[in-house]
Amino acid sequence: MSLGNDGLAVLKKAAVEELDGVSSPALWSRAERDAVKPLVEAGNLSPMLLPAGLPSMDGSAVIGLRGHLFLTGGSNSLLSLYQEPVDDALMSRVDRWMDVLDQRREECDARGMRFVQTIIPEKLTVLRDDAPLDIEGASPVLQEIESRLRDADFYVSGLFPFEQWSDIDDPYLMTDTHFSAVGAQRMFSALAAQIDPQLVPLTDAVRMYQFRYAVGDLTGRFGLPVYSRIVEPSDDELAAYAGGITMVEKHFPAEGGMRGRRFRWTNSTAPSPLRVLVFGNSFFGTGDFAGYLSWWGKHLFREFHFHWGPDVDWDLVDELRPDVVLGQTVERFLNRVPAV
């Protein structure tokens, strides 16, 4: 086996940079990005054709069809999740997930609160027809969990909202592993159907007709300034419920990182009187974009609290006394069973 010309070129470049004491992890600098920002904001971007299957510079992502980038590796070795055998080890892990969820529900019941859990599928699962890989469906572990929880009254399927997709816009951003605004809208609607059904028609009625351009969390892996076209609602769409929004906490851990971040809003004009506390990850995010589920939550619930982390903090639950505790994870994290 030998390297092709492209591989040799990358190795030569890396060797020269190491000898010179120079490192250039990306092909564009922050200054260069800022310089072209006005062109991007004006929509002056040029479409280019790249081969589907081309891996990123670090090998953790790949170019798919229709301009989509897909995560394939990373710290969770994503592709291996789809290739995992359905054996005793997998079933044991699923059993532990069931135990954790049952205990969460019991803890909430004892406090007079409702518990809701959801698992968001990977972009590779939902948009597998655009991936240059042989992905037949959800990973075996997610399929098994969904099968066991199909009739559970506390579980909201993350697969179901995307099974019959007919919207002109995709549910995930092109250069990102996360939802587009319309993808978040569909997922939030499914959650609302379980938590407060009156919010479903309000959520579904929000129109998406403004657009802008931005890079995504997979852009840097390719070292190229690849952008997504982001379609989102205007401020007028939920204006009737936006006037009372107040951010009461925005906490970032002193040690850095994502875990432990907290965002809390109250909303005196929200249509739902419920107080909701979420333990989840970046799919809820900072709430400043309609692609984040927190954006919908802060508009539609009287109180909406998001704690960034996989485990439920029961001291925080007892402090805030929410009506609903919502647990959320994503398919790639199913190889790690959280604490109760």
N, C-alpha and C positions, 0 to 999 in steps of 0.2 A: 504494500500500500504506500502510495506517495502523495504528497501534497500537490494540489493544483496551483496554478499561477496566483490566484487570489489569496490562498493560504500562505504561500511563500511571501507575497507582498506584505501581508499583515505582520508576519514574523520578522521580516527585514526591518520594517518600520519600527516595531517594538524594540528590536535589538539596537538600532541606531539611537533611538530615544534614550534607552537605558545607558548606553555608553556616553551619551552627551549630557546625561543628568536631566533630561527633559521628559515630561510626561504630559500627554494630551489625551485624556480619556474620552473627549468628545471632539467632533470636528468643527464645533462652533463655540465661541466664548460667550460669556454673559454680555459683554459689550457689543458683540456682533448681533446677538439676539435682540438687545435693546434698540440697536440701530435699525433693524428691519421691522420693529413693532408697528410703526405707522403704516407700513405697506400691508402687514397682516390685518390690521384693524380695518383697512380699506378693502380687504378681500382680494388683494393682489397676490394670489398664490398660483403656482403653476403645477398642474397634474403631471406626474411622471410615472412611467411603467416600470415596475420592478418585478423580478421573478418570484412567484409564489413558492414558498419553501426556503427562501433565503434566510439564514439564521442571523440573529443579532451578533454584535461584536463579542459578547460574552457567552453566546450559545444558549441563553436562557429564554429567548423569544424567537418568533418566526413570523415572516410576512405571509399573510393569507390572501384570500381573494377579496376583490372590491375595496382594496386599501386597508383592510383590517390587519392589525398586529395582534398576535396571540402570545400569552405567556405559556411556556412549555416546561420551564425548569424552575430556577430560584431555590430558596431555602427549603421549600416543601416538595421539591422534585415532582412537579405537578403531573407530568406524563406518566410517572410510575403509578399514580393513583388509579389511572384508567386500566392499567395492566395488572393490577393486584388480583391474585387468585381468591376465589371465594372459599376460604379454608377456615380452619378452627381459629386462627389468629384474627382474621377479619371478623368472624362471628363473635368472638370474645370482646373485641373492641366495640362492636355494635351493642352488645349486651351492657357494656359499661356506659355507653351513651344513654341507653334506655333507663338505667339506674339513676343517672344524674338528672335526667328530665323528670322522672317520677318524683325524685326527692325535691326538685324545685317546685313542682306542682303542689306537693304536700306542704312545703314550707309556706307557700303563698296561701293555700287553703286555710292553714292554721292562723294566718294573719288577716283573714277576710278579704284577700286580694285575689285578682285573677292572674293566671300565668299564661303567657303565649310564647311559643317558640317557632322560629323559622330558620331555614338553611338556604342561603342564596347559592344558586348553581354558578359554576365557572362560565366565563365567556366561551371557552372551548366546548362546553356542553351545549349551550343554547345556540351558538352560531357554528356548530360543527360542520355544516355544509360549506362554510367559507374557509375552514381550516385545511391546510394541505397535509392532513394527517388522517389516519384511520380511526376516527372516534365514532363509535356506534350510538352512544347515548351517555347518560350520566355514569359516573364512576360506580363500580360495584358497591362500595360502601354507602354512597348516597342512595342508590337504588334500594338497598336493603333497609336503610333507615326509613325511607319514604314508604316502603311496603308495610313496615311494622306500624307506622304512625298514620296510615291512611284514614283510619276511622277515629283517631284521637281528637277530642274536642278542643284541645289546646294547641294543636299543630297547624301551621299555615304552610302549605307546600310552596317551595320556591320554584319548583319545576312547572307547576300547572299554569301560572300566568303567562308563560312563554311558549306553551305547546302549540297553539294555533295562532301564530303571529302573522298579522296581515297589514300592520301599519307600514306606511312608506318609510318611516325612520326606524333605524335599528335600535334594539333595546340596550346595546352596549356601545360606548364610544369607539371610534375607529382605532385610536392610538392609545387606548387605555383598557385596563381590566375591569373598569367600573361601569355602572349604568349611564346611559344617556338620560336626559330629562324624561323622555317618554317611557323608558324602561323603569325608572324609579316611580313614575306615576302608576304604571301597571302593578308594580310590586306593592306600593303603598295602598292601592285600592284593594288588593287581596288581604292585606293586614287589617284595613279598615272594616272589611266585611266581617271579620272576626271580633274586632275590638269595639267598634261603634258603627253599625251599618248605615246610619244616616249620612256618613261621610262619603260613602261610595259614589253617589251621583254628583256630589260636589267635586270630588277628585277627578272623576271621569270627564267632567264637563270642561276642565281646564284645557285651553287650546295652546298649541305650540306653533309659534309663527315668527319669533325673533331668532336671529342666528348671529353667531360670532365664531372665531377660530381660536383654538388653543392647543398646546401640546398636551400629551398624556403621560401617564406613569410608565409607559413602555417606550416612549420616544428616546429617552437617554440611552437605552440599551443598544440602539442602532447608531448612535453618534451622529444622527442627522436631524435637522429641524423639520420633522414630520408633524403635521397638524391635523386635528379633527375639526370638522364642521359641527358646531354645537347648536342645536335647535332647542329653544327654551321658551317658556311663557313670558309675556310682558308683565310688568308690575300691576297692570290693571286686572289681571285674571283673578287674583285672590285679594284684591284691594279691600273688599268689604270685611276681611278678616285680618288684615295686616296692621291696621291702625293701633291695635292694642298690644302688639308684640313688644316685649321688653326682655332683653338678655340680662339675666340676673347673675350668671356665673360663666366665666370663660377661663378655665384653669388648665395650665400646662405644667407637667411635673418638672421640678428643678433639674432632675437628672436627664431630661430630654426624652426622646422617644414618643411613641404614640400611646402606649398603655398608660392608663391613669389620667388621660385628658378628660375633662368634664365640660359639658355645655348645657346650660339650663335656661329655659325661656318660660315666661308667663305670657298669657294672651287674654286680655279682658274682652276681646271681640271674637274669640274663637267660637265656632258653632258647637263644639263638643265640650261638655263640662268636665271631662275626665282628666285625671292626672296620670301621665304615663312615664315610666322609668325604663330606659333601654340599656341593656348591657350588650354591646356589639362592637363593630369595627368600622372601617373606613366607608362602608356602604351607607352608613348614617352620616358620618363626617361632620363638618363644621356648620352645615345648614345654610351656607351662603350661595348655593347653587341648587336648582331644581333636580339635578342628578343625584343629590344627597337626600336620603329618606328623611333626615332631620329637617330639611326645608319644608316638607309637607307637614311634618309633625308640629313644628312651631307655629304654622299658620292655622292648624285645625283643632288643636287640643288646648284646653285652658292652661295646663302646665305640661311641659315636655322636657324631660331630663335625659341626657345621653351620657353614659359613662363608657369610656373606651377601654374594653377589656373583655376577656372570654369568661371570667368567673363572675358570679353574682355576689355582690358585696351586701351581705344581709344587715350589717350595721347601717349602711346607707339606706337600705330599704326601710329599716325601722325609723330612721331619722326623717325621711321624706314622706313615708306613708302614702305611696301612690295607689291609685285604683287598679292599675295594671302594671305588671312586671313583664317586660318583653326581652327574651333572649334571642340573640341573632349570631350566627356564624356563617362561614362561607365554605363551599365544598372542599377547597384545598386544605382547610384546617381540620378536616375530619380524621386525620391521622393522629390528632392529639385530643384526648378526652379531657375536658375542663373539670375544674372542681365544681362542687355543688354551688 
